[in-house]
Amino acid sequence: MSLLSFLFKGQTLPDEVEILDREDYKKAIAKGKVQIVDVRTKREFMAGHIKGAKNIDFFQGSAFESTFSKLKKDKPVYLYCQSGNRSQKAARKLVKMGFTKVYDLRGGYRTWSY
């Protein structure tokens, strides 16, 4: 095991997860009917969010999983949070739940408005 893999173990994402930069993310969600989810808290969501996003708070435990279970697992899901940390954790959870393609916004919502 290399030093880097030891230091960053658990940091790699499953193959079903892809991190997109802001421009690629914008292009992807501009295509229309996509499942876009803001995994921040309701308060963060109310302070500003990407148009068309549904708010499913990562910190809501069973409610998080229950709400995601109603989405289509065979269609891509576009996630974001404030910085990219929570959404990557959420992405791992979704893959375990059976979602086949998950996209995450690199740098999170804070990069969206720049």
N, CA, C and O atoms as a GROMACS GRO file, in nm:
protein
  456
    1MET      N    1   0.085  -0.118   0.000
    1MET     CA    2   0.000   0.000   0.000
    1MET      C    3   0.089   0.124   0.000
    1MET      O    4   0.181   0.137   0.082
    2SER      N    5   0.061   0.213  -0.092
    2SER     CA    6   0.142   0.335  -0.098
    2SER      C    7   0.102   0.430   0.015
    2SER      O    8  -0.006   0.418   0.074
    3LEU      N    9   0.189   0.522   0.042
    3LEU     CA   10   0.161   0.621   0.146
    3LEU      C   11   0.036   0.702   0.112
    3LEU      O   12  -0.046   0.730   0.200
    4LEU      N   13   0.023   0.741  -0.015
    4LEU     CA   14  -0.094   0.820  -0.056
    4LEU      C   15  -0.224   0.741  -0.039
    4LEU      O   16  -0.322   0.794   0.011
    5SER      N   17  -0.223   0.614  -0.080
    5SER     CA   18  -0.347   0.537  -0.067
    5SER      C   19  -0.380   0.514   0.080
    5SER      O   20  -0.497   0.506   0.118
    6PHE      N   21  -0.275   0.503   0.165
    6PHE     CA   22  -0.299   0.490   0.308
    6PHE      C   23  -0.360   0.619   0.365
    6PHE      O   24  -0.458   0.614   0.440
    7LEU      N   25  -0.303   0.732   0.330
    7LEU     CA   26  -0.350   0.861   0.382
    7LEU      C   27  -0.491   0.895   0.334
    7LEU      O   28  -0.569   0.956   0.407
    8PHE      N   29  -0.522   0.856   0.212
    8PHE     CA   30  -0.650   0.895   0.153
    8PHE      C   31  -0.744   0.777   0.134
    8PHE      O   32  -0.834   0.783   0.051
    9LYS      N   33  -0.725   0.672   0.211
    9LYS     CA   34  -0.814   0.556   0.196
    9LYS      C   35  -0.957   0.599   0.225
    9LYS      O   36  -0.982   0.679   0.316
   10GLY      N   37  -1.049   0.545   0.150
   10GLY     CA   38  -1.188   0.584   0.165
   10GLY      C   39  -1.223   0.712   0.092
   10GLY      O   40  -1.339   0.752   0.089
   11GLN      N   41  -1.124   0.776   0.032
   11GLN     CA   42  -1.149   0.902  -0.037
   11GLN      C   43  -1.186   0.881  -0.184
   11GLN      O   44  -1.239   0.972  -0.248
   12THR      N   45  -1.160   0.762  -0.236
   12THR     CA   46  -1.195   0.738  -0.375
   12THR      C   47  -1.345   0.716  -0.387
   12THR      O   48  -1.409   0.664  -0.296
   13LEU      N   49  -1.398   0.757  -0.498
   13LEU     CA   50  -1.542   0.745  -0.521
   13LEU      C   51  -1.572   0.621  -0.604
   13LEU      O   52  -1.489   0.578  -0.685
   14PRO      N   53  -1.690   0.564  -0.586
   14PRO     CA   54  -1.731   0.450  -0.669
   14PRO      C   55  -1.738   0.491  -0.817
   14PRO      O   56  -1.751   0.609  -0.849
   15ASP      N   57  -1.728   0.393  -0.906
   15ASP     CA   58  -1.734   0.419  -1.050
   15ASP      C   59  -1.863   0.488  -1.093
   15ASP      O   60  -1.865   0.558  -1.194
   16GLU      N   61  -1.970   0.469  -1.018
   16GLU     CA   62  -2.100   0.528  -1.053
   16GLU      C   63  -2.106   0.678  -1.027
   16GLU      O   64  -2.202   0.744  -1.066
   17VAL      N   65  -2.004   0.732  -0.961
   17VAL     CA   66  -2.002   0.874  -0.923
   17VAL      C   67  -1.900   0.949  -1.008
   17VAL      O   68  -1.785   0.906  -1.024
   18GLU      N   69  -1.943   1.062  -1.062
   18GLU     CA   70  -1.853   1.147  -1.140
   18GLU      C   71  -1.865   1.290  -1.090
   18GLU      O   72  -1.975   1.341  -1.070
   19ILE      N   73  -1.751   1.353  -1.071
   19ILE     CA   74  -1.750   1.493  -1.026
   19ILE      C   75  -1.733   1.581  -1.149
   19ILE      O   76  -1.639   1.564  -1.227
   20LEU      N   77  -1.826   1.676  -1.165
   20LEU     CA   78  -1.824   1.766  -1.280
   20LEU      C   79  -1.786   1.906  -1.237
   20LEU      O   80  -1.825   1.952  -1.129
   21ASP      N   81  -1.710   1.975  -1.321
   21ASP     CA   82  -1.684   2.116  -1.291
   21ASP      C   83  -1.811   2.196  -1.321
   21ASP      O   84  -1.906   2.144  -1.380
   22ARG      N   85  -1.810   2.321  -1.281
   22ARG     CA   86  -1.931   2.404  -1.291
   22ARG      C   87  -1.988   2.409  -1.432
   22ARG      O   88  -2.109   2.396  -1.450
   23GLU      N   89  -1.903   2.428  -1.532
   23GLU     CA   90  -1.954   2.441  -1.670
   23GLU      C   91  -2.016   2.312  -1.721
   23GLU      O   92  -2.122   2.314  -1.784
   24ASP      N   93  -1.952   2.199  -1.696
   24ASP     CA   94  -2.007   2.070  -1.739
   24ASP      C   95  -2.137   2.039  -1.664
   24ASP      O   96  -2.230   1.983  -1.722
   25TYR      N   97  -2.142   2.074  -1.537
   25TYR     CA   98  -2.262   2.053  -1.456
   25TYR      C   99  -2.377   2.137  -1.512
   25TYR      O  100  -2.489   2.088  -1.528
   26LYS      N  101  -2.348   2.265  -1.542
   26LYS     CA  102  -2.451   2.353  -1.599
   26LYS      C  103  -2.506   2.297  -1.730
   26LYS      O  104  -2.627   2.296  -1.752
   27LYS      N  105  -2.415   2.252  -1.817
   27LYS     CA  106  -2.458   2.195  -1.946
   27LYS      C  107  -2.545   2.073  -1.925
   27LYS      O  108  -2.647   2.056  -1.993
   28ALA      N  109  -2.507   1.988  -1.833
   28ALA     CA  110  -2.581   1.864  -1.808
   28ALA      C  111  -2.722   1.890  -1.756
   28ALA      O  112  -2.817   1.826  -1.801
   29ILE      N  113  -2.736   1.983  -1.662
   29ILE     CA  114  -2.869   2.007  -1.606
   29ILE      C  115  -2.955   2.096  -1.696
   29ILE      O  116  -3.076   2.102  -1.678
   30ALA      N  117  -2.892   2.164  -1.792
   30ALA     CA  118  -2.967   2.250  -1.883
   30ALA      C  119  -3.048   2.167  -1.984
   30ALA      O  120  -3.136   2.221  -2.052
   31LYS      N  121  -3.019   2.040  -1.993
   31LYS     CA  122  -3.088   1.953  -2.090
   31LYS      C  123  -3.234   1.928  -2.054
   31LYS      O  124  -3.308   1.871  -2.134
   32GLY      N  125  -3.275   1.970  -1.937
   32GLY     CA  126  -3.416   1.954  -1.904
   32GLY      C  127  -3.440   1.862  -1.786
   32GLY      O  128  -3.366   1.867  -1.688
   33LYS      N  129  -3.540   1.780  -1.794
   33LYS     CA  130  -3.588   1.699  -1.684
   33LYS      C  131  -3.481   1.609  -1.622
   33LYS      O  132  -3.466   1.493  -1.661
   34VAL      N  133  -3.409   1.664  -1.528
   34VAL     CA  134  -3.306   1.588  -1.457
   34VAL      C  135  -3.339   1.587  -1.307
   34VAL      O  136  -3.410   1.674  -1.257
   35GLN      N  137  -3.286   1.488  -1.239
   35GLN     CA  138  -3.302   1.479  -1.094
   35GLN      C  139  -3.186   1.555  -1.031
   35GLN      O  140  -3.074   1.505  -1.025
   36ILE      N  141  -3.214   1.677  -0.985
   36ILE     CA  142  -3.109   1.757  -0.923
   36ILE      C  143  -3.145   1.779  -0.776
   36ILE      O  144  -3.256   1.822  -0.743
   37VAL      N  145  -3.050   1.746  -0.690
   37VAL     CA  146  -3.077   1.748  -0.547
   37VAL      C  147  -2.970   1.826  -0.471
   37VAL      O  148  -2.850   1.803  -0.487
   38ASP      N  149  -3.018   1.917  -0.388
   38ASP     CA  150  -2.936   1.996  -0.296
   38ASP      C  151  -2.940   1.921  -0.163
   38ASP      O  152  -3.047   1.908  -0.103
   39VAL      N  153  -2.826   1.871  -0.116
   39VAL     CA  154  -2.824   1.793   0.008
   39VAL      C  155  -2.790   1.877   0.131
   39VAL      O  156  -2.758   1.823   0.237
   40ARG      N  157  -2.797   2.010   0.116
   40ARG     CA  158  -2.771   2.100   0.229
   40ARG      C  159  -2.894   2.107   0.320
   40ARG      O  160  -2.998   2.048   0.290
   41THR      N  161  -2.880   2.178   0.430
   41THR     CA  162  -2.993   2.196   0.521
   41THR      C  163  -3.099   2.285   0.456
   41THR      O  164  -3.072   2.355   0.359
   42LYS      N  165  -3.218   2.281   0.512
   42LYS     CA  166  -3.327   2.364   0.460
   42LYS      C  167  -3.288   2.512   0.467
   42LYS      O  168  -3.319   2.589   0.375
   43ARG      N  169  -3.222   2.551   0.573
   43ARG     CA  170  -3.181   2.692   0.590
   43ARG      C  171  -3.084   2.733   0.478
   43ARG      O  172  -3.098   2.841   0.420
   44GLU      N  173  -2.986   2.647   0.450
   44GLU     CA  174  -2.890   2.676   0.342
   44GLU      C  175  -2.964   2.683   0.208
   44GLU      O  176  -2.937   2.771   0.127
   45PHE      N  177  -3.055   2.590   0.187
   45PHE     CA  178  -3.132   2.584   0.062
   45PHE      C  179  -3.214   2.712   0.044
   45PHE      O  180  -3.217   2.768  -0.066
   46MET      N  181  -3.278   2.758   0.150
   46MET     CA  182  -3.362   2.878   0.143
   46MET      C  183  -3.279   3.004   0.117
   46MET      O  184  -3.331   3.103   0.065
   47ALA      N  185  -3.151   3.000   0.152
   47ALA     CA  186  -3.063   3.116   0.130
   47ALA      C  187  -3.021   3.127  -0.016
   47ALA      O  188  -2.965   3.229  -0.057
   48GLY      N  189  -3.047   3.023  -0.094
   48GLY     CA  190  -3.013   3.024  -0.236
   48GLY      C  191  -2.984   2.884  -0.284
   48GLY      O  192  -2.918   2.806  -0.215
   49HIS      N  193  -3.033   2.851  -0.403
   49HIS     CA  194  -3.012   2.718  -0.459
   49HIS      C  195  -3.019   2.722  -0.610
   49HIS      O  196  -3.060   2.822  -0.669
   50ILE      N  197  -2.980   2.614  -0.673
   50ILE     CA  198  -2.985   2.602  -0.818
   50ILE      C  199  -3.130   2.579  -0.859
   50ILE      O  200  -3.200   2.497  -0.800
   51LYS      N  201  -3.173   2.652  -0.960
   51LYS     CA  202  -3.312   2.644  -1.008
   51LYS      C  203  -3.348   2.499  -1.042
   51LYS      O  204  -3.274   2.430  -1.112
   52GLY      N  205  -3.462   2.456  -0.992
   52GLY     CA  206  -3.512   2.322  -1.021
   52GLY      C  207  -3.466   2.215  -0.922
   52GLY      O  208  -3.507   2.100  -0.932
   53ALA      N  209  -3.380   2.253  -0.828
   53ALA     CA  210  -3.328   2.156  -0.731
   53ALA      C  211  -3.431   2.123  -0.625
   53ALA      O  212  -3.511   2.207  -0.583
   54LYS      N  213  -3.427   1.998  -0.582
   54LYS     CA  214  -3.508   1.950  -0.471
   54LYS      C  215  -3.416   1.946  -0.350
   54LYS      O  216  -3.299   1.910  -0.363
   55ASN      N  217  -3.465   1.983  -0.234
   55ASN     CA  218  -3.383   1.983  -0.113
   55ASN      C  219  -3.407   1.855  -0.034
   55ASN      O  220  -3.518   1.829   0.013
   56ILE      N  221  -3.302   1.774  -0.020
   56ILE     CA  222  -3.306   1.654   0.063
   56ILE      C  223  -3.184   1.662   0.154
   56ILE      O  224  -3.072   1.632   0.113
   57ASP      N  225  -3.206   1.702   0.278
   57ASP     CA  226  -3.100   1.729   0.375
   57ASP      C  227  -3.024   1.600   0.411
   57ASP      O  228  -3.083   1.504   0.459
   58PHE      N  229  -2.894   1.601   0.386
   58PHE     CA  230  -2.808   1.486   0.414
   58PHE      C  231  -2.813   1.447   0.562
   58PHE      O  232  -2.802   1.329   0.595
   59PHE      N  233  -2.830   1.544   0.650
   59PHE     CA  234  -2.826   1.519   0.793
   59PHE      C  235  -2.957   1.465   0.850
   59PHE      O  236  -2.968   1.445   0.971
   60GLN      N  237  -3.056   1.440   0.765
   60GLN     CA  238  -3.186   1.393   0.814
   60GLN      C  239  -3.199   1.241   0.825
   60GLN      O  240  -3.309   1.190   0.845
   61GLY      N  241  -3.088   1.169   0.812
   61GLY     CA  242  -3.085   1.025   0.838
   61GLY      C  243  -3.184   0.945   0.757
   61GLY      O  244  -3.175   0.938   0.635
   62SER      N  245  -3.280   0.882   0.826
   62SER     CA  246  -3.375   0.793   0.758
   62SER      C  247  -3.465   0.870   0.661
   62SER      O  248  -3.508   0.814   0.560
   63ALA      N  249  -3.495   0.996   0.690
   63ALA     CA  250  -3.576   1.077   0.598
   63ALA      C  251  -3.499   1.100   0.468
   63ALA      O  252  -3.559   1.104   0.361
   64PHE      N  253  -3.368   1.115   0.478
   64PHE     CA  254  -3.283   1.130   0.359
   64PHE      C  255  -3.299   1.006   0.269
   64PHE      O  256  -3.328   1.019   0.150
   65GLU      N  257  -3.280   0.889   0.327
   65GLU     CA  258  -3.290   0.765   0.249
   65GLU      C  259  -3.432   0.742   0.198
   65GLU      O  260  -3.451   0.699   0.084
   66SER      N  261  -3.530   0.770   0.281
   66SER     CA  262  -3.669   0.750   0.242
   66SER      C  263  -3.707   0.838   0.122
   66SER      O  264  -3.773   0.792   0.029
   67THR      N  265  -3.665   0.963   0.125
   67THR     CA  266  -3.697   1.054   0.015
   67THR      C  267  -3.624   1.014  -0.112
   67THR      O  268  -3.683   1.017  -0.220
   68PHE      N  269  -3.497   0.977  -0.100
   68PHE     CA  270  -3.422   0.933  -0.219
   68PHE      C  271  -3.478   0.804  -0.276
   68PHE      O  272  -3.468   0.782  -0.397
   69SER      N  273  -3.537   0.719  -0.194
   69SER     CA  274  -3.590   0.593  -0.243
   69SER      C  275  -3.707   0.615  -0.340
   69SER      O  276  -3.745   0.524  -0.414
   70LYS      N  277  -3.764   0.735  -0.339
   70LYS     CA  278  -3.875   0.768  -0.430
   70LYS      C  279  -3.827   0.817  -0.566
   70LYS      O  280  -3.906   0.828  -0.660
   71LEU      N  281  -3.696   0.845  -0.579
   71LEU     CA  282  -3.641   0.889  -0.707
   71LEU      C  283  -3.608   0.768  -0.794
   71LEU      O  284  -3.598   0.656  -0.745
   72LYS      N  285  -3.592   0.793  -0.923
   72LYS     CA  286  -3.559   0.686  -1.017
   72LYS      C  287  -3.411   0.651  -1.008
   72LYS      O  288  -3.325   0.735  -1.033
   73LYS      N  289  -3.382   0.526  -0.971
   73LYS     CA  290  -3.244   0.483  -0.952
   73LYS      C  291  -3.169   0.462  -1.082
   73LYS      O  292  -3.046   0.462  -1.084
   74ASP      N  293  -3.243   0.443  -1.191
   74ASP     CA  294  -3.178   0.417  -1.320
   74ASP      C  295  -3.155   0.544  -1.401
   74ASP      O  296  -3.100   0.539  -1.511
   75LYS      N  297  -3.196   0.659  -1.346
   75LYS     CA  298  -3.172   0.788  -1.413
   75LYS      C  299  -3.066   0.864  -1.335
   75LYS      O  300  -3.057   0.852  -1.213
   76PRO      N  301  -2.984   0.943  -1.405
   76PRO     CA  302  -2.878   1.018  -1.336
   76PRO      C  303  -2.934   1.113  -1.229
   76PRO      O  304  -3.041   1.172  -1.245
   77VAL      N  305  -2.859   1.125  -1.122
   77VAL     CA  306  -2.891   1.219  -1.015
   77VAL      C  307  -2.776   1.318  -1.007
   77VAL      O  308  -2.659   1.280  -1.005
   78TYR      N  309  -2.810   1.447  -1.003
   78TYR     CA  310  -2.711   1.554  -0.992
   78TYR      C  311  -2.719   1.609  -0.851
   78TYR      O  312  -2.822   1.662  -0.809
   79LEU      N  313  -2.610   1.596  -0.777
   79LEU     CA  314  -2.605   1.640  -0.638
   79LEU      C  315  -2.518   1.763  -0.622
   79LEU      O  316  -2.430   1.790  -0.704
   80TYR      N  317  -2.544   1.837  -0.516
   80TYR     CA  318  -2.450   1.940  -0.472
   80TYR      C  319  -2.479   1.974  -0.327
   80TYR      O  320  -2.588   1.951  -0.276
   81CYS      N  321  -2.378   2.028  -0.262
   81CYS     CA  322  -2.391   2.079  -0.126
   81CYS      C  323  -2.321   2.215  -0.125
   81CYS      O  324  -2.314   2.280  -0.229
   82GLN      N  325  -2.270   2.258  -0.012
   82GLN     CA  326  -2.205   2.389  -0.007
   82GLN      C  327  -2.064   2.385  -0.065
   82GLN      O  328  -2.025   2.474  -0.140
   83SER      N  329  -1.988   2.280  -0.030
   83SER     CA  330  -1.848   2.275  -0.073
   83SER      C  331  -1.809   2.150  -0.152
   83SER      O  332  -1.702   2.146  -0.213
   84GLY      N  333  -1.893   2.049  -0.150
   84GLY     CA  334  -1.863   1.924  -0.220
   84GLY      C  335  -1.839   1.807  -0.126
   84GLY      O  336  -1.836   1.693  -0.171
   85ASN      N  337  -1.822   1.833   0.001
   85ASN     CA  338  -1.794   1.727   0.098
   85ASN      C  339  -1.918   1.642   0.127
   85ASN      O  340  -1.915   1.520   0.111
   86ARG      N  341  -2.026   1.705   0.169
   86ARG     CA  342  -2.151   1.632   0.199
   86ARG      C  343  -2.205   1.560   0.078
   86ARG      O  344  -2.253   1.446   0.088
   87SER      N  345  -2.198   1.626  -0.039
   87SER     CA  346  -2.254   1.563  -0.159
   87SER      C  347  -2.175   1.439  -0.199
   87SER      O  348  -2.232   1.345  -0.254
   88GLN      N  349  -2.044   1.436  -0.173
   88GLN     CA  350  -1.967   1.315  -0.201
   88GLN      C  351  -2.007   1.203  -0.105
   88GLN      O  352  -2.016   1.087  -0.145
   89LYS      N  353  -2.031   1.237   0.021
   89LYS     CA  354  -2.080   1.136   0.116
   89LYS      C  355  -2.218   1.087   0.074
   89LYS      O  356  -2.247   0.967   0.080
   90ALA      N  357  -2.302   1.181   0.031
   90ALA     CA  358  -2.436   1.144  -0.016
   90ALA      C  359  -2.427   1.054  -0.139
   90ALA      O  360  -2.503   0.958  -0.152
   91ALA      N  361  -2.335   1.086  -0.229
   91ALA     CA  362  -2.318   1.006  -0.351
   91ALA      C  363  -2.283   0.862  -0.317
   91ALA      O  364  -2.337   0.769  -0.377
   92ARG      N  365  -2.194   0.843  -0.222
   92ARG     CA  366  -2.157   0.707  -0.180
   92ARG      C  367  -2.280   0.632  -0.126
   92ARG      O  368  -2.299   0.514  -0.154
   93LYS      N  369  -2.361   0.703  -0.048
   93LYS     CA  370  -2.483   0.644   0.007
   93LYS      C  371  -2.579   0.603  -0.104
   93LYS      O  372  -2.639   0.495  -0.100
   94LEU      N  373  -2.593   0.690  -0.204
   94LEU     CA  374  -2.686   0.662  -0.313
   94LEU      C  375  -2.643   0.540  -0.393
   94LEU      O  376  -2.727   0.459  -0.433
   95VAL      N  377  -2.514   0.526  -0.416
   95VAL     CA  378  -2.464   0.408  -0.488
   95VAL      C  379  -2.499   0.281  -0.409
   95VAL      O  380  -2.539   0.181  -0.468
   96LYS      N  381  -2.483   0.286  -0.277
   96LYS     CA  382  -2.519   0.172  -0.192
   96LYS      C  383  -2.669   0.143  -0.199
   96LYS      O  384  -2.712   0.029  -0.182
   97MET      N  385  -2.748   0.248  -0.224
   97MET     CA  386  -2.893   0.232  -0.236
   97MET      C  387  -2.935   0.181  -0.373
   97MET      O  388  -3.052   0.149  -0.395
   98GLY      N  389  -2.839   0.174  -0.468
   98GLY     CA  390  -2.871   0.120  -0.600
   98GLY      C  391  -2.877   0.220  -0.714
   98GLY      O  392  -2.913   0.183  -0.825
   99PHE      N  393  -2.842   0.347  -0.689
   99PHE     CA  394  -2.840   0.445  -0.797
   99PHE      C  395  -2.722   0.414  -0.889
   99PHE      O  396  -2.613   0.381  -0.843
  100THR      N  397  -2.747   0.423  -1.019
  100THR     CA  398  -2.646   0.379  -1.116
  100THR      C  399  -2.557   0.490  -1.170
  100THR      O  400  -2.447   0.462  -1.218
  101LYS      N  401  -2.602   0.616  -1.163
  101LYS     CA  402  -2.519   0.726  -1.212
  101LYS      C  403  -2.546   0.850  -1.127
  101LYS      O  404  -2.657   0.902  -1.124
  102VAL      N  405  -2.441   0.896  -1.060
  102VAL     CA  406  -2.452   1.012  -0.971
  102VAL      C  407  -2.346   1.114  -1.013
  102VAL      O  408  -2.228   1.080  -1.025
  103TYR      N  409  -2.389   1.237  -1.033
  103TYR     CA  410  -2.297   1.345  -1.068
  103TYR      C  411  -2.292   1.444  -0.952
  103TYR      O  412  -2.394   1.474  -0.890
  104ASP      N  413  -2.174   1.493  -0.923
  104ASP     CA  414  -2.155   1.586  -0.813
  104ASP      C  415  -2.089   1.712  -0.866
  104ASP      O  416  -2.002   1.706  -0.953
  105LEU      N  417  -2.130   1.827  -0.812
  105LEU     CA  418  -2.075   1.956  -0.852
  105LEU      C  419  -1.945   1.982  -0.777
  105LEU      O  420  -1.945   1.996  -0.655
  106ARG      N  421  -1.834   1.988  -0.850
  106ARG     CA  422  -1.703   2.015  -0.789
  106ARG      C  423  -1.705   2.149  -0.718
  106ARG      O  424  -1.738   2.251  -0.778
  107GLY      N  425  -1.669   2.149  -0.590
  107GLY     CA  426  -1.664   2.273  -0.513
  107GLY      C  427  -1.798   2.316  -0.457
  107GLY      O  428  -1.804   2.412  -0.380
  108GLY      N  429  -1.905   2.249  -0.494
  108GLY     CA  430  -2.037   2.278  -0.439
  108GLY      C  431  -2.100   2.408  -0.485
  108GLY      O  432  -2.055   2.472  -0.580
  109TYR      N  433  -2.205   2.445  -0.413
  109TYR     CA  434  -2.284   2.564  -0.449
  109TYR      C  435  -2.201   2.692  -0.444
  109TYR      O  436  -2.227   2.787  -0.517
  110ARG      N  437  -2.101   2.694  -0.357
  110ARG     CA  438  -2.020   2.816  -0.346
  110ARG      C  439  -1.951   2.851  -0.478
  110ARG      O  440  -1.917   2.967  -0.501
  111THR      N  441  -1.929   2.752  -0.565
  111THR     CA  442  -1.867   2.779  -0.695
  111THR      C  443  -1.970   2.817  -0.801
  111THR      O  444  -1.935   2.865  -0.908
  112TRP      N  445  -2.096   2.794  -0.770
  112TRP     CA  446  -2.202   2.812  -0.869
  112TRP      C  447  -2.219   2.957  -0.914
  112TRP      O  448  -2.238   2.983  -1.033
  113SER      N  449  -2.213   3.050  -0.821
  113SER     CA  450  -2.244   3.190  -0.854
  113SER      C  451  -2.125   3.270  -0.904
  113SER      O  452  -2.140   3.388  -0.938
  114TYR      N  453  -2.008   3.209  -0.910
  114TYR     CA  454  -1.890   3.284  -0.956
  114TYR      C  455  -1.880   3.288  -1.106
  114TYR      O  456  -1.787   3.346  -1.161
   0.00000   0.00000   0.00000
